[in-house]
Each structure stands twice: as structure tokens, then as C-alpha cells.
Amino acid sequence: MKLVRWDPFQELVAMNNRLTRAANDPYTPRTEDAFGAWAPPVDIFETQDRLVIRAEVPGVPKEDMDVRIENGVLNLHGERKQDADDKDEIAHRTERVYGTFTRSFSLPTTVDATRITASYKDGVLEVNVPKAETAKPTMVEIQVA
């Protein structure tokens, strides 16, 4: 018999892998189907002068989306509607998710909320959050004494 050292962290990783496989199983009912809501995947990254938030919202018209800033929180809200023609048909498989979505992100105090812009292209909503001038790094010259 071979002795194997027990690693509790490895047990957590294995459990996480099992849960991930179960969540990604197409035959497992998804929670967003049960509640009629979904959350678009989002990428958030930072450049020297701004924060950028990109959300995948294909099939959602610009008119059905709303971007707001309230009390330092950026809210993305929208709705993907099912085509009226689809409701009369017998569906053999439905994998796309319909309904409303809301994503909220706390903004740091170092941004200028008055200059936030949003654009929508090819199913991707991009929100640009400029940093305040005081938050940008500045070079300090060293004086010789």
C-alpha cells in the first residue's frame, strides 16, 4: 500500500471542478431560467487614464439598455426580449436566455463620474470611466540640496 499525503486544498479544488462541470452541463436547469433574469459577462480593466467596462449583450437593442450612476455605483440594466414569432412555435431546444439583467459596480472615488461615456457595437456595451485629474500619477522632480 502506498502512502499518500492528504492535501485539504486539493480536495477543495476537486470539489470546485465537480461543481463547475455540473454548472456547465447543458442538461442541468440554470437558475436564470427559473427566475427570468440573466447577467451578461463583463470585463473590467484599467488604463492610465480610465476604467473600461465591457459587457456582452448580444441581441439587446440600444433602446432596451440603461446606464446610470447613483451614489458612486454604476448600474447597467437592460432586457433581451424573445421574438413574438417564437412564442407560437414549438421549441425543440431553447438555450438562449431572455429577460432583464442588472449589473452594478462600485466606482472608486478617483473617477470623474461627470465624464462617463458609453458606446454599443457588435453586441458589446463599453462604458468608459475617466479618472479624475488628481488620481493620475504625476512626476515629482527631485531637487538637489
C-alpha positions in Angstrom: 0.0 0.0 0.0 1.3 3.4 -1.0 1.0 6.3 1.5 -0.4 9.5 0.1 -0.3 12.8 1.9 -3.7 14.3 2.3 -4.0 17.8 0.9 -7.2 19.7 2.0 -6.6 22.4 -0.6 -6.6 19.7 -3.3 -9.9 18.4 -2.0 -11.4 22.0 -2.4 -10.0 22.2 -5.9 -11.6 18.9 -6.9 -14.9 19.9 -5.4 -14.8 23.2 -7.3 -14.1 21.3 -10.5 -17.1 19.0 -9.9 -19.4 21.9 -9.2 -18.1 23.8 -12.3 -18.8 20.7 -14.5 -22.3 20.4 -13.1 -23.0 24.1 -13.6 -21.8 23.9 -17.3 -23.8 20.8 -18.0 -26.4 21.8 -20.7 -28.9 19.3 -19.3 -28.8 20.9 -15.8 -31.5 23.6 -15.4 -30.0 27.0 -14.9 -31.1 29.4 -12.2 -31.5 32.3 -14.6 -34.1 30.2 -16.5 -36.1 29.8 -13.3 -36.1 33.5 -12.4 -36.3 35.0 -15.8 -33.1 37.1 -15.3 -29.6 36.7 -16.5 -26.3 38.5 -16.1 -24.1 39.4 -19.1 -20.4 38.5 -18.7 -18.3 41.6 -18.1 -14.6 42.5 -18.5 -13.2 45.4 -16.4 -9.8 46.8 -16.9 -7.8 49.9 -16.2 -5.6 52.1 -18.3 -3.5 55.0 -17.1 -6.4 57.5 -17.6 -9.6 55.5 -17.3 -11.5 52.4 -16.3 -13.2 50.4 -19.0 -16.2 48.1 -18.5 -17.3 45.8 -21.4 -20.4 43.8 -21.2 -21.6 41.2 -23.7 -25.2 41.9 -24.5 -25.9 40.5 -28.0 -29.5 40.7 -29.1 -30.3 43.6 -26.8 -31.1 46.8 -28.7 -29.6 50.1 -27.5 -33.1 51.4 -26.6 -33.6 48.5 -24.2 -30.4 49.3 -22.2 -29.8 51.8 -19.4 -26.5 53.0 -17.9 -26.8 55.1 -14.7 -24.5 56.3 -11.9 -26.1 56.6 -8.5 -24.2 57.3 -5.2 -20.9 56.1 -6.7 -22.4 52.9 -8.2 -22.5 52.2 -11.9 -25.7 50.3 -12.9 -26.1 48.5 -16.2 -29.7 47.5 -16.8 -31.5 46.0 -19.9 -33.7 43.4 -21.3 -33.4 40.8 -24.0 -36.9 40.2 -25.4 -38.0 37.0 -27.1 -39.3 37.4 -30.6 -43.1 37.4 -30.8 -42.9 34.9 -33.6 -41.1 32.3 -31.4 -43.9 32.1 -28.9 -46.3 30.5 -31.4 -43.8 27.8 -32.4 -43.0 24.5 -30.6 -39.4 24.8 -29.3 -37.2 21.7 -29.5 -34.4 23.3 -27.7 -34.0 26.7 -26.0 -30.6 27.7 -24.8 -30.6 31.4 -25.2 -31.6 33.4 -22.1 -34.3 36.1 -22.2 -35.4 38.6 -19.7 -34.0 41.5 -17.7 -30.5 41.9 -16.4 -28.9 44.3 -13.9 -25.2 44.6 -13.1 -23.9 47.0 -10.5 -20.3 48.1 -9.9 -19.0 50.3 -7.1 -16.8 53.1 -8.6 -13.7 54.3 -6.8 -13.7 57.9 -5.6 -10.8 58.6 -8.0 -13.0 58.7 -11.1 -14.8 61.7 -12.7 -18.4 60.5 -12.9 -19.5 63.6 -14.9 -17.4 62.5 -18.0 -18.5 58.8 -18.2 -19.4 57.7 -21.8 -21.0 54.5 -23.2 -20.9 53.0 -26.6 -22.5 49.9 -28.2 -21.1 48.0 -31.1 -21.4 44.4 -32.3 -23.3 43.3 -29.1 -20.7 44.7 -26.7 -21.6 47.6 -24.4 -18.5 49.6 -23.5 -18.5 52.1 -20.6 -15.5 54.4 -20.3 -15.0 55.9 -16.8 -12.3 58.6 -16.9 -10.1 59.1 -13.8 -10.1 62.4 -12.1 -7.0 64.6 -12.8 -6.0 64.3 -9.2 -5.9 60.5 -9.4 -3.5 60.4 -12.3 0.1 59.8 -11.4 2.4 62.8 -11.6 6.1 63.0 -11.8 7.8 64.8 -8.9 11.2 66.3 -9.6 13.8 65.7 -7.1 15.7 68.8 -6.0 19.4 68.8 -5.2 20.1 70.4 -1.9 
